[in-house]
């Protein structure tokens, strides 16, 4: 997935929209999620933890583990198998409403047999990723609406956590670079308005399902500032969602993600009360100054009446990569960075009242794309190899993630 650009200028502050989720509604849903027995890797004996679904892994993971076994590298092979058997998200890829309905139904029914809750990632919005690394998506709003309807029919009354369209609000069409023949600023603005309507419609449809929680993607702490992403979330219908997701397919630390999530949630509550997003503290503020602002403007808010978030911890065990200074014209620090490790295991017991779950949303071991870092290529100059296309298995990176996992995943 492309998308990991620097923070963009803050858009115009929007009129407040009701954002609250009643404590009773939240409690009822969390109770429903916790109804099954727990095999949460982080808290296996905690009856309040939600059992998270483990789909079939990428077959390439097991092929690589077999090769390692044959090379008498049994610890690394065991680590790869443990990674593959850890709960992770399912990215829905069906092109037609009927295909995605059937694909979704198969996943949620398989999860239900395991008394588990699946994480579903929806990644088909029109104009996805500015037609760059992860280009694709459907053709128009009508096609997308039907596709979302297919997902909704596939979920039905079953449980699901839905991550709605990574990057769709953090990289709207008006953010896309110039250079496409025949494209204009005015045309991109029209597509941006359509993007907000598409996400809002999707939230409305999916949030109406009885046991589905929807989280709209909000990027990561090194991309948008809080006062930039909050108006976008509001225009994208976060009022109707359970909340938002952070760090999808990125590498920010747990601490940075938790702080970013708290600031976004607090800013959404501030706007809901009539305040301006432009007044909210951002992640660039000192913690002391930001906390002082929160104490003055937010007081002691009830987390049950605030928007919650979920965090992708699949590859952040070593935090973000710092490229060598001055080496690359475009270091693409989001794209298959070297020396990264698996992060915290998926769990709904985060210890943070606003963070509903740590999840492996991006499938660890699958490539971010063919990273050139501003060079002519075809090799990634940092890794000195041609990286696989986005979504394909990357054995070198998979092994790094296992070796450098924090907490460790290889047997001692």
N, C-alpha and C positions, 0 to 999 in steps of 0.2 A: 504494500500500500504506500503510495506516495503521500504527501500531505504535510510533512513535518517542517513547515515554514516558520520564520521568525514571527514575533507578535505583529499584528496588523493594527492600523489606526482604529481608534474607537469609533463606532458608528453613532448616529444620533440616539440620544436617550429616548426611551419609549414610554408611553403611558402605562401606568401600573395595571397589571392583570391579576385577578385573584389566583394565588398559588398554593393555598394551604391544603393540606391533606389531613383530615380529621384523625385524631388519635385512635378512635374506634375503628375506622376503616383500615388504618395501618396495622393495628393489632390483629384484626380479623385475617388480613392477608398473610401476615407473618406467621400466624398460627396455622393457617392452611399449609404454608410452605414447610412448616416444621412437623407436619403430621407423620411423615415417614420416618423409619429408623435412620440413624445417622451413620454414614461411613466417611464423614468429613475427615480428611487426612490430618487436619490440624488438631481436631478435638474429637477423637473417635468415640469417646464415652459420654459426650455431652448430649443429653436428650433434646436440648433446645436447638441444636445445630441442624441445618438443612442438609439432606443428602443431595449432593450435586452429581449430575449425570456425567458419565464417561462414555463418549461415543467411540466407535471403532477408530483406531489411530491410522494415520497415514501409513500404508504398507511399507513405504520406504524406511520407516523407523525400524521395523523388525528386520528388514533385509540388512540394514547397516549393523544392527546388533548381531545378526548371524555372522557377518563378515568379521566383526570384532572377536567373536567367540573363536572363529577359526584361526585368528591371529593370536590366540591366547591372551586376549585383553578382556578378561571376563568382568572386571569391575566396571569398565566403561560400557560394556554390553548391558550389564545389569542396570546401570544408570539410565541408559537410553530406554530400556523397557519400562523402568519406573516412570520416566517422563511420559511415555506413550500411554501409560495406564492411569495417569492423573486426570481428574475431571477437567475438561476443556470445552470450549464453545464449538457449536456447529455453525458454519457460515453457509447460509442458504444460497443455492446457485441456480435453482430451476428457472428457466427463462419464461415459461408461460404460467398463467395462474393455476392451471391444472397440474403442471409439473411441481410447482412450489407447494401447492396444497398437499399433494401426495408425499413429497419429500418431508414436509413439516409433520404431517400426520404420522409417518413412520418413526420419526425421531421422538415425538412426544409420547407415542404409545410404547415405544421401547423403554423410554425413561419411566413411564408409569409402571411398567412391569417390574422395574428395579426400585420402585417407590422413591424415585429421584426426580429432581427438577432440572430440566435442560436449560442451557444458555444458548439462545439463538441470535445470530448476528445477521441483520438485514443490510445488504450492501448492493442495492440495485437502483438507486436513485438516478434519474436522468442527468446526464452531464457529469457523471462521477469523476472526481479527481482531475478536473480540467483537461480530460483526455490525455493524461500523462501516464505515469507508471502503472496505475491500476485503472486505466481507462475502461469504460464500459457503462453499464446501466441501461435502463430502458429508454424508449424513444421520447415519451411525453407523459404529461400528468395523467391522462386517461389510462394509458397502459400501466403506469405505476399504481394507480388506484386499484385497478383490477388485480394486479400482482399482490398488493397488500391484502386485498380481500381473500386471495388464495391462501396466504399465510394465516389469516384469521380463521378461515374454515379449517385449516389443518390443525390449529391449536385447539379450537373449540373450547370445551370445558376443562381441558387438562391444564396442568401447571406449566408455566414457562417464565423465564427471565428473558427479556428482549432488549438487545442493544441495537438502537435504531440509527443506522447509517453513519458509520465512522466517517468523520471529516466533512459531512454534508453541510454543517453549519459553520464549522471552522474554516472551510474553504468553499465559499459560495461562488457562483459564476462571476460576480463582479470583482472577485479577487484574482481571477485567472489572468495569466499574462497575455499581452497583446501578441499579434503575429499570425493569428488564424485568418486566412484569406476570407474576405467578405464579412468578418465579424466586426461589430462596433460596440462602443461603450453602452449605447442605448439598448442594443440587443442583449448585452450581458445583464443590464439592470432588469429587463423584462424576465430573463431566466432566473434571476435572483429572487424576484417576487414570487415566481412560480415555485422555486425551491422551498421557500418558507411555507407556502400553501401545501406543498406535497408532504412535508414533514408533519405539519399540523394535522392534516387529514389522516396520515398514518397513525399518529398518536391517538387521535379520536377513535379510530376503528379498533386498534389493538387494546387500548386501555379499557374499552367497554367489555372485554372478555372477563369472565368472573375470576379467573385465577392466573392472570397474566400481569406482570409488572414490566413497565416500559421505561427505559432509560435512554435519553437522547444524548448522543455523543457531544462532549464539550472540549475535545482536544486534550492538551497536556500543558503543564506549567511553563514550559519553555516556548510556548507558541503565543496564544492570546493572553492579554491581560484580563483581569476579572471584569473591568468596565467595558471591555470589548466583547467578551463572549456572553455576558449576561443578557444584553439586549437581543442578541441573536437567539439565545435559548427561549426568551419570551416570545419573539416573533415565530419561533418554531413550535410553539404550543406546549412548553414545559409545564404550564399550569395544569394540563390534563395528564401529565406523566407522573410516575413515581419519583422521577428525578433525572439524573444525568450520569454519564460515564466519563471517566478520566483515564488518560494514559493508554488508550487503546493502541496496541502495536508500537508503543514507545518504551522508553527506558528510564523515566524519571523515578527518583527514589520514593519509598513509601512515605517518608516524612514530607517531601515536597508535594506529593499527591494528596495526602491528607489535609495539608494546609490549604492547598488550592481548592479542594472540594469544600472545605469549611468556609472559605472566603466567598465562593460562588453561592453556596446555599444561603449564607448570611446576607449577601447582596440581593439575591432574589427576594428574601423576606423584607429587606429594606425597601425595595421597589414596590412590593406588594402593599406596603403601608403608605405609599405615596412619595417615597424618596426617589432620588436620582441615582442611576447606576454610576454616573460619572463621579459621584461623591464617595463611592465605595473604595476601601483599601484593596490594593492589588498585591500580587506576590512579590513585587519589587520593593514594597515598603519594608521597613524593619519590622520584625515581629512585635517589638514593643509598641511601636506607633500603631500598627494595625490592630493589635489587641486593645489598645487604649480606645481606638475608634469603635471597635465592636462593643466594648464595655459601655461606651456612652450612647450608642445608637441601637444596639441590639439587646443590651441587658443580659438576662438569663433566658433566652428563648426556649420554647418547648420543642425538642427535636422532632416530636411526632407531628408538629404543625409546620415543619420545614421540608424543603426538598432534599431527599437523600441522594447518595451517589454510590456507584460501584467502581472498582479500581482494577485495571489490568496489571497483574503482577507476574505475568508469564516470563518476562525477560529482564526484569529490573534488579536482579540480585546484586549486580555490581554497579548499579546506577548508570547514568548516561556516559557516553564516550566523549572525551575532550580531544578533538583533532589536533595534530601538530600545528603550531602557530605558523601561519603564512605558507603552508605547504600546498593547499588546494584552493582554487578559485571558488569552488562550491563543495565544501567538505561532505555534504549530505550526512550529517551526523545521525540521522534517523535510519539510514539505509545500511543494513547488515553491518553495524559497527563491530569492530573486532574486540575480543576480550570481554564479552558480556556473559552473564550467567542467569540461570533460572532464578525466579524470585519466590516470594512466599507462596505456600500451597493454597489452593482455593479453599475458602471457608466463608461461612456466613457469621462466624463469631469473630468479628474484627476488634472488638473492644472499643469501637468508636460509634457513638449513637447515630451519627450521620452517614457512616460508611456501611451500607447494607451487606457488602460482600467484597472479598478479594477473589478475583477470578482469573483463570487463564483464558483470555479472550482471543488474542492472537495465538495461533497454533505454534508453539515453539518448535523450531527446526525447519519451518517453511520460510523461504526467502522473502525479503522486502523488495527485491527487484535487482536489475542489472546496474549496479552502482558504479558510476564513472568518475564522480567527484570533480567534475569540471574538466576532465581530460578527454581525449579523443577515443579512448577505449581500445579494444573491446574489454580489456581486463579491468577489474577493480584494482586501482593502483595500491590500495592499502593491503589488500589480500593477495594480489598478484595472481588472480585467477578470474575467469569469467563467471560471474555469479549467475545462478539460475533466475529465470523470470519470476515475478512476484507470485507467491503461492506455491511454488514448486519446492521440493525437499532440497535442503542445502546441508549435506553431510558435515562439512567443515564447521559450519555455524552450530549445528545440532550438538556436535561433540564439545565445542567450547561451552555451550550453555550447560551441559551436564557437568563438565569438569569444574566450572566456576560457579556452580549453583550455590546460593545462599538463602535458605539453609541447604546443606549438602544433600544430594540425592543419590550419589554412588555409595555402595556398601563400604564399610571400613576394611 
